[in-house]
Amino acid sequence: MNPLSLLALVASPLILSACATPPQAPAAQAPAAVTAHRDGQLDFNLASGRYDCEHGQRVGVHRELQAAVNHRIQIDWQGRRYHLERDPSHSGLPRFEDRSSGLVWIDLPWKSVLLDGRTHKPLASECRMA
């Protein structure tokens, strides 16, 4: 047996096993569970805690569930605490609003945003669970 034949004999199981093994994807966050409920509104299984946003901003979020539905949140923003109620949105995305302050929090599975509800300008963008 020549050296090339021996190399092919030894290498072929390794090559075949490499072909059969799917590539490993980099570690990623598991997608949030989505639940549809009343009137087409969506709920994402999102955590309470600190959210880190663009430009070093931070927002504290505490979610209040009632019958497995996120119906209210408390937001800690710039040294104050705000209570935001679930407000049905046209898109069905979770939207919470504090009418007295005008703050609006919108949840997506991969990020959230805090808006000034009066001007519709973002106050804290690209917020992700820390």
N, C-alpha and C positions, 0 to 999 in steps of 0.2 A: 504494500500500500504506500503510495507516494504522500509527501507532506501535505499537498493540497487536498487530497481525498480525506486525509485524517482531519484536517482543519474543517472541511465541509461537514464531516460526520459529527464533530464536537460542536460546531457553531450552529448547525441547523435547528436543534431544539431551542437554543437561546434566542435565535432570530424569530422562530415561530411563537415562542412564549411572549416575546416583546410585541409582536403583531397582535396577539390575542388580548393583551392587557390594555384596557382603555386608558387614555391619558388622564392623569389626575388634575382636576381643575383646582385653581387656587381657592383657599378657604374663603367662603362668602357667607353673609348672613342668610339664614333661611328666610324665604319669603313669608310675609305676614299672612296669617289665615284671613280670608275674606268671607264675610257673612252678609247676605242681603236681608233686610228686614223692612218693616213698615214703609209703604209707599216708595219702594225702590232705593231707599237710602242704604249705603254700605257701611259696614264696620270692619275695621282691621284690628287684629289682635296685636296691639302696640303696647309697649311698656310705659310705666310711669318712671320718672327720673329726670336727670339732667340731659338736656339737648344742647350740643355744641353747634353753633351756627357760623356763617361767614363772618369775617372781620373780628373774630374772637368773642363774639356775643354768645351769651348763654341764656337759656330759658328753662326754668323748672316746670315740669308738667306732672300733675297728679290726676289720674283718671278715676272717675266715679262710675262704676257699673251698676246697672239696675236691670235685673232679668237678663244678664249677659250682654247688655247693650250699653255702650259708652254714651251716656246721656248728658254728662257734665264734666268739665275739667277745671282745675285750678292752675293758673299760670303764675309763676314767680318771674317778674320781669322788672329790671332796673330798681330793685329794692322794694317793690310792692307786690301784693298778691291780688289777683283778679279771679273772679268766678265767671266762667263762660258756659253758656247753655248751648246745647246742640240746636242748630238751626238748619232745617232741611235745605239742601242745595239742589239746584237743577241737575247737576251732574251726578248726584248721589254720594259724592265724596264727603267724608266727615268734616263738617264746618261748625265751629263753635264761636259764639259771639258774646261779648259783654257790651250790652247796649249803652250803659252809662259811660264807659271809657272809650268805646268805639273799637276795642281790640277784637281782632278776628284771628283764629288759629285754624289752619287747614291741614289735615293729615293726609299723607300719601304713604304707602308702605315703605318707600325708600327715602323720604324726606318730609319735612313739614315746613310751614312758613307762618310767620306772625305778621299780620297786616294792620295798618291803620284803616279801619272800616269806613271812615269818612272820606278819606282821599284815595283809598285802595292802593296805597303805596306800601311796599314791604318794609317792615321794621327790622325783621330778622329773617334771613333767607338761608336756604340749604341747611336746615336744622336736622341733625341726626342724633340718635340716642348715643350718649357718651359711654 
